[in-house]
């Protein structure tokens, strides 16, 4: 297979050195001044070079330079991650591929609060109530992080850390206008009142999306736009009544509408899905000693999704062959609550956690217990009624320093589900630092993932109302999903070798990870023939749409072998770059979809073999910033999305700062995505990405 990268990649690699003679010191140089400190890998604060797992830290400087418009898009800068636009306003991200339009094996957190949705078994990035302007940095753990963050971190974890209120003061206003009639706005205000610091953020996103042709009904074809309109409010506050106690409060609300649909064919249904949700979080920490800390955290997430019932025309199409009248088709849709878009229902997550930690000369440790209660209800996905689950978790992490240059890290997580499933995960890492700035790491982990509520409880039928003289009672005519009471945990075993090397004067670092991941008992949808137990009290007295039913089973095994490279470097005061590259070889040992296997074949190319990103930035003066980003993804056969060709994409950004007076500063920026207009499809065939231009204005008032 031949892989080519355009000339711009080579130029971008060379440009930092060519521009070295023209630079001035940038203001936001903290990222390159010292090795960043992180907490997401072990719950203990530690240098990035000391972490027992490969990590990527995306700071505010990188977010601004990239000019990307959504949070999951930022993951393009992380080795091994793939971000892809399922639609104009739905971007998903996965790690090491093997995913569909709803990736479900990565934990995503906002300030340590999980935003994983029990009803959809994934994250909906449009419902977080925060935007890019609210983010200070993002910590990404590349590799299974279940021993630290629990089941959802099966392949890795993302912790989005929002701006600290005490670090800001004044008002920030940002407006973005451009392609697809984008009209985004952000307003934030931060202040300090005695022992209380707080920040309030307001976000509004709106665009017309892309224009798509729909041929679902031959007598009424039409165009539609996958548009979005959403508004959010968030608050974060920190209260420090004394020198040993700290309280952190957070809350947010978001609501909006988006038009969604599958874009692999022109005869797929589409429609408007609305959402509304809110969250509340409280985090208390107390210093028990000079080195010991007690922490208690609790939060609640709520989300409601509303998608329309099937139209009468679609109902006739689905029930073709039964010869039903309009009235009976309408009654069938209403009785079955049939929603072709699927995303409908409400869910709650309640979580409480207590942990204690301490640091010593030779041993650092953290240990704790957590409890989570999840509920979900949906009249089309969970027709048996509200589903709920309780999860108890116990965790500990030890970092032992037996000798000055050696370290041993051991992390353990035990999880118990009220559905009588247990999961036990652990990670062991040996670290060696032959000299300052150089770290070698050998690690092994064995992690287990508990199935989600939807994977366990999905139950969907289509019913025909009683027809006098024919059925005289409600009749089950199509069985779509059934729960699997025997569903078990997924497992992943990972062996990895890591190298971290910092540059002189801490002007960046190189991170290399070589890995082998073996996934067993992966949960996938399995189609099988109907049996009597699937029918309950009903009988198929009228010919149905098919005689098959779908349920989830532990029937997927595959292996990922590869290497990841990350370089972040400032060769001169005015120039820096961040390079990430990943090579992954995926081999399927088993991928059984049951009946109609031909439609769900296992394919090694379900993971792109090569991915690359390169972000470069140059400041010819203190008030001008120029940046370029290039992204490459190899060909891939997405689960559900289908086969997509390899693509190259280049984004450009030019920004200029204006000091209006002593208190006001204005930044203007032009962003051009896919600057060379190489049209490509990212996930679905009909979802094409062309050149897109945005104007961004940012006003700061102290």
Secondary structure, DSSP 8 states (H G I E B T S, - for coil): ------HHHHHHHHHHHHTTTS----S--HHHHS--EE-TTTSS-EEGGG-SSEEEEEEHHHHHHH--SSTGGGGGGSTTEEEEEEETTEEEEEESS---SS--SEEEEETTEE--BTTTTB--GGGSS--GGGEEEEEEEES--HHHH-GGGSSEEEEEEE--GGG--EEEEEEEEEGGGEEEEEEEEEEEETTEEEEEEEEEEEE---EEEE-SSTTS-EEEE--EEEEEEEEEEEE-SSSSEEEEEEEEEEEEEEEEE--SSTT--EEEEEEEEEEEEEEEEEE-SSS-EEEEEEEEEEEEEEE----HHHHHHHTTTS---HHHHHHHHHHHT--TT---EEEEEEEEEEEEEEE-SSEEEEEEEEEEEEEEEETTTEEEEEEEEEEEEEEEEEEEEEETTEEEEEEEEEEEETTTEEEEEEEEEEEEEEETTEEEEEEEEEEEE---HHHHH-BEEEEE---TTTTSS-EEEEEEE---TT---EEEEEEEEEEEEE-GGGSEEEEEEEEEEEEEEEEEEEEEE--GGGTTT----S--S-SEEEEEEEEEEEEEEEEEEEEEEEEETTEEEEEEEEEEEEEEEEE--BSSGGGG---GGGS-SEEEEEEEEEEEETTEEEEEEEEEE--EEETTTEEE--EEEEEEEEEEEEE-SSSEEEEEEEEEESTT---EESSSTT-EE--EEEEEEEEEE-
